[in-house]
Amino acid sequence: MSTLNTSGRVLTGWNPEEPENWSASIAWRTLAITTFSLMLGFSVWFLPSAIAPRLAEIGFDLSKDQLYWLTSMPGLSCGLLRLVYMFLPATIGTRKMIGFSSLLYVLPMLGWFTVVQNPRTPFWVLLALAFTCGIGAATFSGYMPSTGFFFPKRLVGTALGLQGGLGNMGMSVIQLVAPFLMSISLFGLTWVEPFEEGAPMVVNPTVFFLPWALVAAALAFIYLKDVPVKANIKEQLDIFGNVDTWLMTVIYIMTFGLFSGFAAQTALIINNNFGAASPLGDNFAAADLPVGASYAFLGTLIGSFLRFAWGPMCDRFGGAVWTLVSAIGMAVTFSFCAVQLTAPDEPGDFTPFLWGMLAMFFFAGVGNASTFKQMPMIMPKRQAGGAIGFTAAVAALGPFLVGVALTAMEAATFYWSCAVFCVICAVITWIRYARPGAARPG
């Protein structure tokens, strides 16, 4: 006899592994609303990465290193805030977490809408606003474990793949539309007068995205429910005694950390190595190569699409084998790109570099899907949620770490370092998860 009761705010008797105590309609509705909010969140996270490459065009005077720092700060704050969000699903529940988080997206949107109007805005203000954008993707460490509570194991790979992939798509959306929206006056809307007479009114993408954050909050408060999974923070800390938490964190740094890091910095990498700002800028400028912002959205689009498209493949064949494929593929493509970045001397060098980067994003997308299939399979259900939150928190530092590394060493050197790291991850995956007779196949 079924004990499921769906009438209240909290679902009583909920058990996805028992069909009679599970509601597919509630699960998929929760996935849809949460994913909508998550996509907006990732758009907020990548606001600085989308805006920074175009700041010079609207009057800002920032150095190459300042731009790298600007696009790095959301990664730092996101990593820190995810350490908080990983505990929220089992403490405050899904409904409040999604609703209030969607409202928080409004704050950095309004901030960036204001500062881009005035190129004399101090750099520290830009850094502070970039830091606040971390809230956008910090929600990932709460949203994904929460979604895991709503689906049976047989569907969790598909569900998390859809949510992670479509959510990550917000990174691509903001990078695609930001350059366009920054160059027009959208419906005549502006908030701050031009910094000098004759200067253009600048409307950045926040004008377009802000109302949808309010819609996401309303949908969450009206339609979402909580599952009866409760645990205090102390009870959730047992994930750190599980060696798989640490190994999967290292692997997820490879897949999502490098994916998000290079996605945030792609436009600047292109500008600084193949654009007018490069050592051979005159040659590349003469070839009329578009600025990096014209290509930045491609990597996030490919990686995000693969993340949800590969979910069913991971459900069918398991995640470990695809994580191994991802690690090997990323190692090869990073090595290829490193060669292309070693003293480029003609505009034609840009094309193979771009294809190499797109291939890297392809394999990273596969790995992002497969790792999230692995964790619910190799760990207890409650631990899996916390482990997903923690690994996501550490990997979210990717944009920060990649940005800092690019200010400290040549791009080609850093690409070689990434290739070596991917080889190490491939060895871990093979020994622990993918080989015949592995300790934790998944």
N, C-alpha and C positions, 0 to 999 in steps of 0.2 A: 504494500500500500504506500502510495507516495506521500511524503511529508513536506513537499515543497509548498511554500506560501510566498507569493509574489506581490501581495497587496500593499505591503508597507514600504518604508524607505530602505529597510534591510531585508534581503532575501533569506528567509529561514528554510532550513532543510536543503540548502543548495549543495549539489554534488555533481559536477560535470561528468564524472565517470559513470554515473547511473542515469540512463536516459529519462527515467521517470522523475528524477529530481533535478532536471536541467531544462532550461528553456532556450532553444536556439535563437528565438526572436529577440530575447533580452540580451543574449551574448553578442549577436551581430549588431544590434542597435548601439550597445555600449562601445563596440569596436568602431562604428562609424562616427559617433560623436567625439570619442577620444582622439581618433585619427585626424579629424577635422581641426581640433584644437592643437594637436601636435604639429600639423603642417604649418599652422600660423606661427607656432612657437619657433620652429626652425627658420621661418622667414625672419623673425625678429633676431635670432641668433646670428644670421648672416647679413644683417643690415650693414654693419661696418665694412664687411668684405665686398658688398655690392656697391657701396657708396665711395669707398676710399680711392679706387682707381680713377674716379671722375672728379675728385675734389679739385685737382689742379685746373680743370676746365672751367670751374665756377669761381676761381679766384683764390683758393687756398694755396699757401706756400709751405709745403711739408717735404721733408727729406725722405729718401728711400727708407731709411731705418725707422723714421717716425711712422710711415705708412705700414711697415711690417708690424710695429708695435700696436698700432691702432687695430689691425685685423687680428692680432693675437689675443687681445684682452678678453673678448667674449669666451674664448676657450678656457682661460684661467678661471673666470667666474663661474662658468658652466660646470667645470670639474668640481669646484668647491661646493656649489649649490646642489649638485647631484648627490653628494654625500648626505645631504639633508633629505632630498626627495626619495631616496631609496627606502627610508623608514616610513613614509607617509601612507602608502596603501594599507598597511596593516594597523595604522594608528588612527588616522582621521577618515579613512574610507575613500572610495572612488569619487562620489558625487561632489563633495566639498573640494577635493584636490583638483579636479578638472575645472570646476566653476571658478574658484578663486584664482587659479593659475591663469585662466583665460583673461581675467580682469587685469592681472599684473602685466600682461603683454602691453597694455596701453601706455604704461609709464615710459619705457624707452622709445616707443613710437613717437609720442609727443615731444620728447627731448630732441630726437634727431630732426623732427619736422621743424623745430625752432632753430637749431644751430646752423643748418646748411644755408640759412638765409644770410648769414654774416661771416665772410671769410676771415674776419679778424677775431673770431672766437679762439680763445687760448687753447693751446694743445692739451693742457691738463683737463679741460672741460670735455674735449673730444674723447680722451682716454676714459674719463669717468663714465660717460655715456656708453662707450663701447663695452665697458665692464658690466653695466646694467643689462646689456643685451644677452648676457649669459643665462638669464632666467628663462629665455625662450626654449633652449634645448635642455636645460636642467630638468624640465618636466619629464623628459624621456625616461629617467631613472625611476620615476613613479608610475608613469602611464603604462609602460611595458609590463612590469610585474603585476600591476592591477589587471591588465587584460588577461594575463596568464591565469588569473583566478576564475575567469568566466568560461574557459574552453577546456574540453577534454584533451588528453595528451595526443590523441590521434589528429587533432586539428590545430594544436598549438603552434606548430611550425608555420602553417599557412596563415593563421591569424596574426602572429607576431611579425611574419614576413610582410604581410599587407600593411600593418600599422607602421612598422619601421620604415618600409620602402616609401609608402605614400607620405608619411611624416617627413622623411628626409627630402622628399620632393619639394618641400618648402624652400630648401636651400637653392634649388635650381630655379624655382619660380622667382624668388627675389633677385637673383643674379641676372635673370632674363629681363625682368620688367624695370628694374631700378634705373639703368642708364636711360631708358626711354622716358620714364616718369620724371626724372630729374631735369629733363630738357624741355618740359612743357609746363604750361599753367593749367592744371587739371580743373576744369569747370570754373576757372577764375579764382580758385581758392588759394589764399596765401595768409600768413599770420604775422609775419614780420616784414617791415619795410625794407627795400633793397639797401645794401650797405653804402651805396653811393648813387648819385643821380645817374640814371641810364643803365644801371646794373639790372640783370634779369631777375624776375621773381622765380624762385626755385621751389618746386613742389616735389618732395621725395615720396617714395612709395607708401609711407605711413598713412597718407591721406586715403589711399585706396584700401589698405589692409586693416586699419583701426576699427571700422564698423563691424567687420567680420569677427573680431575678437569679442565684441559685445554679444554678437549672435551666438558664438560658441559658449559663452558663459551662460546665457539664457537657456540654451538647449541642455546643458549639463544640469543646471538646478531643477529643470522641469522634468526631464526624462530619465536621468541616471539613478541607479540604485547601488547599494553597497552589498558586498558579500560578507558572510559571517566568518571572516578570517581576521582575527585580532591577535596582536602580539606587541608587547612593549619593546623598547629599544634594546634592553639587555638581552631579551630572548632572541632577538634577531642577529646578535653579534656572533652567534655560533658558526656563521658562514666562514669566519676567518680561521676556524680550525680545520676546514676542509681544503686539502691541497688543490682540488680542482678549481676552487675559487681563484687561487693565485695563478694557476696555469692558464685558465680561460681568460683571465685579465690580461696576461701577456699577449695571448693570441688576439684578443679583441683590440688591444692597442695597435696591432698590425692592421687589422681590417678596418675598424671604424676610426681609430686614432689617426692613422695615415690618410685614410679617405677624407675625413673632415679637415685635417690639417692642410693637405694639399688643395682641397677644394676651396678653402678660405684664402689661400695664397696664390692660386693659379694665375689670376689676372696680373698680380704684381710680378710673379716669376717671368711671365711672358714679356711684360713691359720692360723689366730690368735686364733681360737677356736677349730679347729680339725686337725691342721697340726703340723709340727715340732716346730712352734713358740708358740704353746699353752702350758698352764701349765702342761698338761699331754702329752707333745710332744713325749716322748719316746714311750708311748703306741700306739699313733696314727701312728707314723712313722713306728713302727714295723708291723702295719697292712697294710703298704704300700698304704695308702690312697693317691690318686693323689692330686697335689696342686690345690688351688682354681681356678687358671687360666684355668684348664681343664673343669670347670663347669660354669664359669662366663657367657658364651655366651648363655646358655640355658634359663635363665630368660628373657634376652632381646629378644631372638628369640620368646618365647611364648607370651610375652606381645605385641611385635610388630605385630606378626601374628594376634592376637586377635583384635588388634586395627582396622585393615582393614577388617578382616573377619566379624566383628560384625557390620560394617556400614550398610549393608542391613537390619539386624535385628532391628537396631535403626530406620531406615527409616520406617519400618513396624509397630513397636510397640511404637515408641517414645523413647526419650533418658532417661527420668526421671526414669522410672521403672528399667532400666538397671544400672543407677547410684546408685540406692538404693541397687540393688543386689551386685554391686561392693563394696559398703561401708561395707555392712554386711559381705561379703566374706573376705574382707581384714582384718576386725576386728577379725574374727575367726582365720584366718591363722597366723596373727601376734601373737595372744595369744598362739597358738599351738607352734610356733617357739620359743617364749619366754620360754616356759616350757622346750623345748629341749636344750636351751642354759644355763639353770640353772644347773651349776655344772655337765657338761658331764663327765662321768667317764669311758667310753668304746667306742671303735671305732664304735660299732653298733649304737650309738646315732646320728652319722652323717647322716645316711640314712633317718630317719623320718624328720630331720631338712631340708634336701635338698628337700624332697617332699613338706614340708610345704612352703618353699620359692617359689617353682615352682607354687604352688597353688596361692600364693599371687600375683605372676606376672600374672597369668591367670586372676584373678579378676581385677587387675590394668589395664590390656589391655582392658577388657570390659568397664571399667569406662572411659578410655581415648577415646574410640569410642563414648560413650553415651554423655559425656559432650560436645563434639564438635558437636553433633547433637542438643543438647539443645540450645546452645547460638544463632545460627542463627534463631531458632524458637521463642525464648522468647524476643528477642531484635530487634530493627529496623536494617535494613541491614547495614547501614554505622556504627552504633554503634557496631553491632555484630563483624565487622572486628577489630575494636579497642579493644573491650573487649577480643577477642580471643588473640590478641597480648599481652595485659597486663597480662591476667591470665597465659599465657605461660611464660611471663618474670618472674613473681614471682615464678612459679612452677619450673623454670629452676634452681633455687637456691638449689634444692633438693640434688644434689651431694655434694654441699658445706655444707649444714646444717646437712646432715646425717653424713658426714665425721667428722665435728666438734663435733657432739653429741657423736660419738663413741670414740673420744679422751677424752671426759669429763665424761662418765659414762660407766658402764658395758653394754655389748651388750644386755643381757636379760632385763635389766631395760629399755633400749631404745625401745626394741620391745614392752614391755607393754605400754609404752607411746604412741607408734604409734597405738596400738589397741584402746586405749581410744579416740584418735583423730578421728579414723575412725567411732567410734560410734557417736561422735558429728556430723560428716558429714552426717551420715545416718539420724539423727534426722532433720537436716536442709533440706535434700533432701525430706524427707517425708512431712514435714510441708509446704514447699514452692512450691514443684514441682510435687510430686508423688501421694499424697493422693487424693481421690475424692473431687472435688471442690477446688483444689489447686489454689493459686493466679496466678501462671505462669506454667501451664502444658506444657510440651514440650518433 
